[in-house]
């Protein structure tokens, strides 16, 4: 959740088109898929992810091979280096062969959306809060807000510890909110 929140700050190098897609997302569009690289990934549903979800295994296999070749070109790695890396990844994470092949998808399809600014053609990794974010504060403003809200939560917990009465906590929250409005 914090990664997504800081991703959408004023200082973030996230392309404007991609940020706009995050702001348009509703909480109902955020879900977990295994179709990106075989491992669970929380993402925002978009055109690309919709195609991944509805594609048959052969299409996804071909897509993974293309991503592998694109990744090779991007990194300059040899085929043997990619194979060694994939096998190590497979052993270290107990992946299937299919998951190992799909691993090349993630950096390529995430890059399309997050670096190149093509959110409909790539993957938008997301915390569950993305559908609730509607502003782009500076990092300093965000940290200040987090500290203020954390202090408020501490006061609410203290009110409950004193009273063991949820109504007292609600009354405390209402009183603080009212004070903040005046």
C-alpha positions in Angstrom: 0.0 0.0 0.0 2.8 2.5 0.8 4.6 1.7 -2.4 1.5 2.6 -4.5 1.0 5.7 -2.4 4.5 7.0 -2.9 4.4 6.0 -6.6 1.7 8.6 -6.9 3.5 11.6 -5.4 4.6 14.7 -7.2 8.3 13.7 -7.3 7.6 10.2 -8.8 8.9 9.8 -12.4 5.8 7.9 -13.3 4.5 9.0 -16.7 1.4 11.2 -16.6 -0.7 8.8 -18.7 0.1 6.0 -16.3 -0.6 8.1 -13.2 -4.0 9.1 -14.7 -4.8 5.4 -15.1 -4.1 4.8 -11.4 -6.3 7.7 -10.5 -9.2 6.4 -12.6 -9.0 2.9 -11.1 -11.7 1.8 -8.7 -11.1 -0.7 -5.9 -13.1 -3.2 -7.9 -10.5 -3.1 -10.7 -7.6 -4.3 -8.4 -7.1 -8.0 -8.2 -4.5 -10.7 -8.0 -3.4 -12.6 -11.2 -0.8 -15.3 -11.9 -0.9 -14.6 -15.6 2.0 -12.1 -15.6 4.8 -14.3 -14.5 3.2 -17.3 -12.8 3.4 -15.8 -9.3 0.6 -13.9 -7.6 0.7 -10.2 -8.5 -1.8 -7.5 -7.4 -2.5 -5.4 -10.4 -5.1 -2.9 -11.9 -7.3 -4.6 -14.5 -6.6 -3.1 -17.9 -6.7 -4.1 -21.5 -3.4 -6.0 -21.4 -4.2 -7.9 -18.2 -7.7 -8.7 -19.7 -6.0 -10.3 -22.7 -3.5 -12.2 -20.4 -6.4 -13.5 -18.3 -8.4 -14.7 -21.3 -5.5 -16.1 -23.4 -4.9 -19.8 -23.8 -1.7 -21.3 -22.5 -0.1 -21.5 -26.0 -0.6 -17.7 -26.5 0.8 -17.0 -23.1 3.8 -19.2 -23.8 4.5 -17.4 -27.1 4.1 -14.1 -25.3 6.6 -15.3 -22.6 9.2 -16.2 -25.3 8.8 -12.8 -27.0 9.3 -11.1 -23.6 12.4 -13.2 -23.0 13.9 -12.1 -26.3 12.9 -8.5 -25.6 14.5 -8.8 -22.1 17.6 -10.3 -23.6 17.9 -7.3 -26.0 17.2 -4.8 -23.2 19.9 -6.3 -20.9 22.4 -7.6 -23.4 22.4 -11.0 -21.6 23.2 -14.1 -23.6 20.8 -17.0 -24.0 22.9 -19.1 -21.7 22.9 -16.3 -19.0 19.2 -16.0 -19.2 18.8 -19.8 -18.9 21.1 -20.0 -15.9 19.2 -17.1 -14.3 15.9 -18.8 -15.0 17.0 -22.1 -13.6 18.3 -20.5 -10.4 15.0 -18.6 -10.1 13.1 -21.8 -10.6 15.1 -23.7 -7.9 15.1 -20.8 -5.5 11.3 -20.3 -5.7 10.1 -23.8 -6.6 8.7 -22.6 -9.9 7.3 -24.8 -12.7 9.0 -24.7 -16.1 6.1 -22.5 -17.3 6.5 -20.1 -14.5 10.2 -19.9 -15.2 9.5 -19.0 -18.8 6.9 -16.5 -17.8 9.3 -14.7 -15.4 10.7 -12.7 -18.4 7.2 -11.2 -18.8 7.2 -9.1 -15.6 10.0 -6.7 -16.3 9.0 -6.1 -19.9 5.3 -5.6 -19.4 5.7 -3.6 -16.2 8.3 -1.4 -18.1 5.7 -0.6 -20.8 3.3 0.9 -18.4 5.5 2.3 -15.7 8.5 3.7 -17.7 7.2 4.1 -21.3 3.8 5.5 -20.3 1.7 2.9 -22.1 -0.6 1.8 -19.3 -3.0 -0.1 -21.6 -0.2 -2.2 -23.1 1.5 -3.3 -19.8 0.9 -4.2 -16.2 0.1 -1.7 -13.4 1.3 -3.3 -10.2 -0.8 -2.0 -7.3 -1.6 -2.1 -3.7 -5.3 -2.3 -2.7 -5.3 1.4 -2.0 -5.0 2.5 -5.6 -8.7 2.8 -6.1 -8.8 5.2 -3.1 -6.0 7.6 -4.2 -7.1 10.8 -5.9 -4.3 13.3 -5.3 -0.6 13.7 -6.0 1.0 15.3 -3.0 4.7 15.9 -2.6 6.6 13.3 -0.5 7.0 15.8 2.3 3.2 16.5 2.3 2.4 12.7 2.3 4.8 12.0 5.2 3.3 14.8 7.2 -0.2 13.5 6.5 0.8 9.9 7.5 2.3 11.2 10.7 -0.8 13.3 11.5 -3.2 10.3 10.8 -1.0 8.0 12.8 -1.1 10.4 15.8 -4.9 10.5 15.4 -5.0 6.7 15.5 -2.8 6.6 18.6 -5.2 9.0 20.4 -8.2 6.8 19.4 -6.4 3.7 20.8 -5.6 5.6 24.0 -9.3 6.6 24.3 -10.3 3.0 24.0 -7.6 1.9 26.5 -8.9 4.4 29.0 -12.6 3.6 28.6 -12.9 0.2 27.0 -15.9 1.7 25.4 -16.2 1.9 21.6 -18.9 4.6 21.9 -16.3 6.8 23.7 -13.8 6.2 20.9 -16.4 7.3 18.3 -17.3 10.3 20.4 -13.6 11.2 20.5 -13.3 10.9 16.7 -16.4 13.0 16.2 -15.1 15.6 18.6 -11.7 15.8 16.9 -13.3 16.0 13.5 -15.6 18.8 14.7 -12.6 20.7 16.2 -10.7 20.3 12.9 -13.6 21.8 11.0 -13.7 24.9 13.2 
